[in-house]
Amino acid sequence: MVMDPVFWLALFAVLGNSFASILVAVGVRRMGHIRNVSLQEESLPSVSIVIPACNEGDTMTPALESILNLDYPNLEVIVVNDRSTDHTAEVLEKIKSRHPDLSIYTLTELPPGWLGKSHALQYGAEKADGEYILFTDADVIMEKTTLKRAMHHVLNNRLDHLSMLFGNLAEGGLLQALSMEIGAGLLFYFKPWKVKEPGRRYYMGVGAFNLVRATAYEAVGGHRSVALQPIDDVMLGRLLKERGFRQDCLLAHGFVDLKWYSGVGELVRGLMKNVFAVYNYRITLVLVSVVLIFLLGVMPLWAGLATSGPVSALFLSAVLVRIISFGKGFRDHGFPVRQALWSLVTPYIQIYIIVRATVSTLANKGITWRGTYYSLDDLRQG
């Protein structure tokens, strides 16, 4: 029996799921949480917060109010209205009437050679006066001590760059499970618990909270260096790490939160622009990823039901490991553990997202984002 290829597939499934689950669980335990950073009485450097906004009129008010109410001295908040066609401008003016110090800049055109978000972030950074720049998004809600704690962590550890993993406020078991599936994959790949180790290749960047020393940002060329990168946040982190700047990544649920997507359909559509970029536009990496997701996430349940004896037990053990792993994630974030059963469905959706994004990008020879077409050749070069 042990020479049966099906047996080896079953063994691979249970060991693969166990290894991935343990690696991510142990790695996350090694990461610090921003809530554990103590508040201290000391002078803090000036910080400029740069927020790009494109058609955020319906969602940005709670997030922007939370940022404007941060408990931090010497704070500058800059919002770049990036070619919005909705009522974002009107909402911003209402918020400014309550917070006169808010700086608002409006962009009406996108120069060649730029993705819209990268251009808006670069534009805002050029207007910033802070010693540090915090790049965040227009839907991110922050607890009022978040920035102060973050800056204490930066100063205490002599960091040049700090990113933080946000809490997801999305509703619905399937959406939460899918977000967790994608998040676990990114954790497994990027290993953010290792980015603080000097000289290691690991790096990280998070669009919801990317805090960087202004001089370090300029030294790597700012967002000009990632002008055509759909995953500009991660690539900025890569540039900083490669240039020898010190960085760290913390957990921040409860302090940096957002509703990543409001539904599964919106998540699928939203990831079309950047999934292929995560694989560096390499089809071989896409194929390897899809095969692994199939072997670890799809095959075990069906194979477990179709076989018998020890082989079936191994396959079903792989399924159980997966459910337990998701259950722990749901419990840790305060969601019903029973929603972990959605983890039996999420691999199908994840494969669909990866394949559709890849095929769509190749068929169209590029992507369309916020009404602008970007060729695949330009994206690869960028």
C-alpha positions in Angstrom: 0.0 0.0 0.0 2.8 2.4 0.8 4.0 2.3 -2.8 0.5 3.4 -4.0 0.8 6.9 -5.5 -2.5 7.8 -3.9 -1.0 7.1 -0.5 1.8 9.5 -1.2 -0.7 12.2 -2.3 -2.6 11.7 0.9 0.5 11.9 3.0 1.6 15.0 1.1 -1.9 16.6 1.7 -1.8 16.0 5.4 1.8 17.0 5.9 1.5 20.0 3.6 -1.5 21.4 5.4 0.1 20.7 8.8 3.3 22.4 7.8 1.6 25.5 6.3 -0.7 25.8 9.3 2.0 25.4 11.9 4.4 27.8 10.0 1.9 30.6 9.8 0.6 30.0 13.4 4.1 30.0 14.9 5.2 32.9 12.7 2.2 35.1 13.7 3.0 34.4 17.4 6.5 35.7 16.8 5.0 39.0 15.6 4.4 41.9 18.0 1.0 43.5 18.3 0.7 47.3 18.4 -1.5 47.1 21.5 1.5 45.9 23.5 3.6 48.9 22.6 3.5 51.1 25.7 2.7 54.8 25.5 5.6 57.0 26.8 6.1 60.6 27.6 8.7 61.8 25.1 8.9 64.2 22.2 7.8 62.6 19.0 8.9 63.5 15.4 6.5 65.2 13.0 4.4 62.9 10.8 2.5 63.5 7.6 -0.3 61.2 6.7 -0.9 60.8 3.0 -4.3 59.4 1.9 -5.3 58.8 -1.8 -9.0 59.0 -2.5 -10.7 57.9 -5.7 -14.5 57.8 -5.6 -14.6 57.3 -1.9 -17.5 59.6 -1.2 -19.7 57.0 0.3 -17.1 55.3 2.6 -14.4 57.7 3.6 -16.0 59.9 6.3 -15.6 57.5 9.3 -12.1 56.6 8.3 -10.9 60.1 7.8 -12.5 61.3 11.0 -10.6 58.6 12.9 -7.4 59.7 11.4 -8.0 63.4 12.1 -8.8 62.5 15.7 -5.5 60.6 16.3 -3.9 61.5 19.6 -0.6 62.7 18.1 1.3 66.0 18.3 2.7 67.7 15.2 0.5 65.8 12.7 -0.2 66.8 9.1 -3.0 65.1 7.2 -3.0 65.2 3.4 -5.8 63.8 1.2 -5.2 63.6 -2.6 -8.4 63.5 -4.5 -7.4 61.4 -7.4 -9.7 62.1 -10.4 -12.8 61.2 -8.5 -16.1 61.3 -10.5 -18.4 60.9 -7.5 -19.1 63.3 -4.6 -15.7 62.8 -2.9 -14.8 66.5 -3.3 -18.0 67.6 -1.5 -17.5 65.1 1.3 -13.9 66.3 1.7 -15.0 69.9 1.9 -17.5 69.1 4.7 -14.9 67.3 6.7 -12.5 70.2 6.2 -15.1 72.6 7.6 -14.8 70.6 10.9 -11.0 70.2 10.6 -9.5 73.3 9.0 -6.0 71.9 9.2 -6.8 69.1 6.7 -4.9 69.6 3.4 -6.8 68.6 0.3 -5.2 68.4 -3.2 -7.1 67.5 -6.4 -5.7 65.7 -9.4 -7.5 65.8 -12.7 -5.0 64.0 -14.9 -2.7 61.0 -14.8 0.7 61.5 -16.3 2.1 58.7 -18.6 4.0 55.9 -16.9 2.1 55.9 -13.6 -0.6 53.9 -11.9 -3.1 56.3 -10.4 -2.6 55.3 -6.7 1.2 55.4 -6.9 1.0 58.9 -8.5 -1.4 60.2 -5.9 0.9 58.9 -3.1 4.0 60.4 -4.7 2.1 63.7 -5.1 1.0 63.8 -1.5 4.5 62.8 -0.3 6.0 65.8 -2.2 3.6 68.1 -0.3 4.4 66.5 3.1 6.6 68.3 5.6 6.8 65.5 8.2 10.0 63.7 9.3 8.0 60.5 8.7 5.3 59.8 6.2 2.4 57.4 6.8 0.7 56.1 3.7 -2.7 54.8 4.3 -6.1 54.3 2.5 -9.3 56.2 2.6 -11.3 53.4 4.2 -8.9 52.7 7.1 -10.2 53.3 10.7 -7.5 53.8 13.3 -7.8 53.8 17.1 -6.7 57.1 18.5 -3.4 55.9 20.0 -2.3 53.9 17.0 0.2 56.4 15.5 1.7 57.3 18.9 2.3 53.6 19.7 3.7 53.0 16.2 6.1 55.9 16.5 7.3 54.7 19.9 8.0 51.3 18.3 9.9 52.9 15.4 12.0 55.0 17.8 12.7 52.2 20.3 13.8 49.9 17.6 15.5 52.4 15.3 13.3 51.5 12.4 13.1 53.3 9.0 9.9 51.5 7.9 7.0 50.0 9.8 4.0 48.3 8.3 1.0 46.8 10.1 -1.4 44.0 9.3 -5.0 45.3 9.6 -8.1 43.8 11.0 -10.8 42.9 8.5 -14.3 44.2 9.3 -15.9 42.4 6.4 -19.2 40.6 7.2 -20.2 37.1 6.2 -18.6 33.8 6.9 -17.6 33.1 3.3 -16.1 36.5 2.8 -14.2 36.2 6.0 -12.9 32.8 5.2 -11.8 33.8 1.7 -10.0 36.9 3.2 -8.3 34.6 5.7 -7.4 32.1 2.9 -5.7 34.9 0.9 -4.1 36.4 4.0 -2.7 33.1 5.1 -1.2 32.6 1.7 0.5 36.0 1.8 1.8 35.3 5.3 3.2 32.0 4.2 4.9 33.7 1.2 6.2 36.9 2.7 6.8 35.7 6.3 6.4 39.2 7.8 7.8 38.0 11.2 11.2 37.8 9.6 11.4 41.3 8.0 13.0 42.8 11.1 16.0 40.6 10.7 18.8 42.6 9.1 20.4 41.1 6.0 17.5 38.7 5.4 15.7 38.8 2.1 12.2 39.1 3.7 10.3 42.3 3.3 6.8 43.6 3.7 4.6 46.6 3.0 0.9 47.1 3.7 -1.2 49.8 2.0 -3.4 50.3 5.1 -0.4 51.3 7.2 3.0 52.1 5.6 5.1 54.4 7.9 8.4 55.4 6.5 11.2 57.8 7.4 11.0 60.6 4.8 14.8 60.5 4.1 14.6 56.7 3.5 11.6 57.2 1.2 13.5 59.7 -0.9 16.6 57.5 -0.9 14.8 54.7 -2.7 13.1 57.1 -5.1 9.7 57.2 -3.4 6.8 55.9 -5.4 8.6 57.0 -8.6 10.4 53.7 -8.3 7.2 51.7 -8.1 5.2 53.9 -10.5 3.7 50.9 -12.5 3.4 48.4 -9.6 -0.2 47.4 -8.7 1.2 46.1 -5.4 3.1 49.4 -4.7 2.9 49.0 -0.9 4.8 45.6 -0.9 7.3 46.8 -3.5 8.1 49.9 -1.6 8.9 47.7 1.4 11.1 45.5 -0.9 13.1 48.5 -2.1 13.6 49.8 1.5 14.8 46.4 2.7 17.1 45.9 -0.3 18.7 49.3 0.4 19.5 48.2 4.0 16.9 50.2 5.8 15.5 48.7 9.0 11.9 47.6 8.9 9.3 45.7 11.0 5.7 44.5 10.6 3.2 44.3 13.5 -0.3 43.0 14.0 -2.8 45.7 14.4 -6.4 44.4 14.4 -8.4 46.6 16.7 -6.1 49.5 16.0 -6.0 49.5 12.2 -9.2 48.2 10.7 -11.1 48.3 7.4 -13.8 46.5 5.5 -11.5 45.0 2.9 -14.4 44.2 0.5 -18.1 44.3 1.0 -18.8 41.0 -0.8 -17.2 38.1 -2.5 -18.0 39.5 -6.0 -16.4 42.8 -5.1 -13.3 41.0 -3.8 -13.0 38.9 -7.0 -13.3 42.0 -9.2 -10.9 44.0 -6.9 -8.1 41.5 -7.1 -8.2 41.2 -10.9 -5.7 44.1 -11.2 -2.9 42.8 -9.0 -3.0 39.0 -8.5 -0.8 38.4 -11.6 1.6 41.0 -10.2 2.0 39.1 -7.0 3.4 36.3 -9.2 5.7 38.8 -10.9 3.7 38.1 -14.2 5.2 34.6 -14.4 2.9 31.9 -15.6 5.1 29.1 -14.1 4.6 30.6 -10.6 0.8 30.8 -11.3 0.7 27.1 -12.3 2.7 26.0 -9.3 0.4 28.0 -7.0 -2.8 26.6 -8.6 -1.5 23.0 -8.4 -0.6 23.4 -4.7 -4.0 24.9 -3.8 -5.7 22.1 -5.6 -3.6 19.4 -3.9 -3.9 20.9 -0.4 -7.4 22.5 -0.5 -9.6 20.8 -3.1 -8.4 17.2 -3.5 -8.3 16.0 0.1 -12.1 16.1 0.7 -13.1 14.4 -2.5 -10.3 11.9 -2.4 -11.1 11.1 1.3 -14.7 10.3 0.3 -13.6 8.3 -2.7 -11.1 6.1 -1.0 -11.1 3.9 2.1 -8.9 2.7 4.9 -5.7 4.5 5.9 -5.6 6.5 2.7 -9.0 7.9 3.3 -8.1 8.6 6.9 -5.0 10.6 5.7 -7.0 12.6 3.2 -9.7 13.4 5.8 -7.0 14.3 8.3 -5.8 16.9 5.9 -9.3 18.3 5.7 -9.5 18.4 9.5 -6.2 20.2 9.9 -7.5 22.8 7.5 -10.7 23.3 9.4 -9.0 23.5 12.7 -6.5 26.0 11.4 -9.3 28.3 10.1 -11.3 27.8 13.3 -8.4 29.1 15.3 -8.2 32.1 13.0 -11.9 32.8 13.4 -11.7 32.4 17.2 -8.7 34.7 17.5 -10.5 37.5 15.6 -13.8 37.1 17.5 -15.8 35.4 14.8 -17.9 32.2 15.2 -15.7 29.1 14.9 -18.4 27.3 12.9 -17.6 29.6 10.0 -14.4 27.7 9.5 -16.4 25.2 7.4 -16.3 27.8 4.6 -12.7 26.8 4.3 -13.9 23.8 2.3 -15.2 26.3 -0.4 -12.6 29.0 -0.5 -9.9 27.0 -2.5 -12.2 26.9 -5.5 -12.7 30.6 -5.4 -9.0 31.3 -4.9 -8.1 29.2 -7.9 -10.8 31.0 -9.9 -9.4 34.4 -9.0 -5.8 33.4 -9.9 -6.7 31.8 -13.2 -9.2 34.5 -14.2 -6.8 37.3 -13.3 -3.9 35.7 -15.2 -6.0 34.8 -18.3 -7.6 38.2 -18.3 -4.3 40.1 -18.1 -2.7 37.9 -20.8 -5.8 38.1 -23.1 -6.0 41.9 -22.8 -2.2 42.2 -22.8 -2.5 44.4 -19.7 -5.0 45.6 -17.1 -7.5 48.4 -16.8 -7.6 50.2 -13.5 -9.7 53.2 -12.6 -10.5 53.8 -16.3 -6.9 53.7 -17.5 -5.3 50.8 -19.5 -1.8 49.7 -18.7 0.0 47.3 -21.1 1.6 44.1 -19.8 4.9 45.1 -21.2 4.9 48.3 -19.3 3.8 46.5 -16.1 6.6 43.9 -16.4 9.1 46.6 -17.0 7.8 48.6 -14.0 
